[in-house]
Amino acid sequence: MTTGVSCLDAMMVAVIAALRAHSGFMTACPGNVFDGVPLGVRYPYAWVTMREDPAQMETFGRMGFEVEISLRAYSLHEGAQELDAIMAAASPALHHQTLTVSGFVMRHLHYLGAAPLPAVMVDNKRVVQKIGRFRALVQAS
């Protein structure tokens, strides 16, 4: 069932606002959190991406969406400590929180876990990275 309605823009605003409002997250990730990778960013930083599950649901006449949220953290620090701290701070900022999503009602937000990704070279610097995944259920209001 496709209606042309999407919750992704509103979800992105809500998730980034929740992370930026959480002092523990911003302490662990002082480079900030973005919905795209800016030029000249300060490390460590995080980047949020998300996608809607193509299977939309309808409950009591209202559309519902399942959204997969990915939080990628990037650091110049060798080892996993800095990235682990960022993911540990992201969990309480989002897990089981009821975010304000414009035009939608948040029904559930769950932390699924995190995993390391291969290091990459950026501007002749070795950047380590980790990805955390969340799943959200939202319903049109």
N, C-alpha and C positions, 0 to 999 in steps of 0.2 A: 504494500500500500504506500503510495508516494503522494504527498500533498504539496511539495515544494517548500514546506516549512523546514527550517533548520535551527537547531539550538546552538550551533558551534560558536557563533560570534558572541552570544550572550554568555556561554560557558567560559570562553577564553577570558572575557573581562572579569568574571567572577573568580576564576581560579587564580589569575595573576593578582587580583586585589587581595585575595585571602593570603597568598604567600607573602606579598609585600607588607601586609598588616601584621604578620606573625613575627615578633621580635626575635625569636629563636632562629627562625629561618634566615632572616636578614643578617643576623650575627654570623651564622655559618656560611652565608653566601653574599658577602658584601658587594660583589660585582653586579648584583641585581638579578632579576628574572625578566625574561623577554618572551614575546611571541614570534620573534625572528632574531637572527643573529646579527647584531649591529657591528659596525666597523670600530676598531679601536677600543674594544670592551676591556674592562678590568677583570682579571681572574681572582677568585673563582666566580663563575656565573652559571645561571641555569636558563634553559630554553624549554618552553612548553609547546607541545604539539598535541593535536587531538583529532579523532575521527569518530564519526557516527557509525554505529552498526547499521548496515543497510536494512536490517529487519526492524522496521518501526512497529510499534504496538499501539493499539487503540484500547483504552479502558474507560468505561463510562462516558463514551463520546469524546474523549480527549486523546490527542496523540501523545505517545510516549517514545522516548529515545534512549538507547543505551550508547554511552560515549566512552571511548577508551582515551585516557589522558596519559601522555608520556612526558616525563620530566627528565630532561638530560642535563647533567651537571658536568662542568668542565673545569679542570684545575691544572696548574703548572707544578703542583706539589707532587713529588714522587711518592708512590704508595697510595693506599686507599683511605687514609685517615680523614682527609679533608672532604672527599666525596661521601664517605660514610656519614660524616657529621651533617652534610647537607641533606642526605636522604633521611637521616634520623629526625631532622627538624621538619622536613616536608610532611612526614607522616602525621604528626599531631595538628599541623596546619590545615590538612585536608581530610584525613581519615575520619569517617563518621560525622563530618561537619555538614550542616545544612547551609549551603551557600545561597546568597540572593542572586538568582539568575533571572534577569529581566524577561518577562513574558512567559516564564516557565516556573514550575515548582520542583525543587530538588527532592527526590524521593530517597536516594541512597548514594553514598560516595564511599568507596572502599579501596584501601591500599592493597595492591596485589603483590608487591615485593620489588626488589631492585637487583640489578645484575651489572657487572662491569662490561665495558665495551673496549675494543682495542684502542690503544693510544694512537694519536695521529700527530703529524707534524704541521704546525701552523706558524708561519713567519719564522722558520728555523727554531721553533720551540716545541718541545715534546709536551703534548697536551693529553692528560689522562681523562677518561670520561666514564660515566656511569649513568644508567637509565633506570628510573623508577616508573612503575605503572600503577594507574588507578582506574577504576571503573565506576561510572556514574549512571544513575537512572534518573531521568528528568521527564516531566510531563507538562504539556502545554497548559497554561493557566486559563 
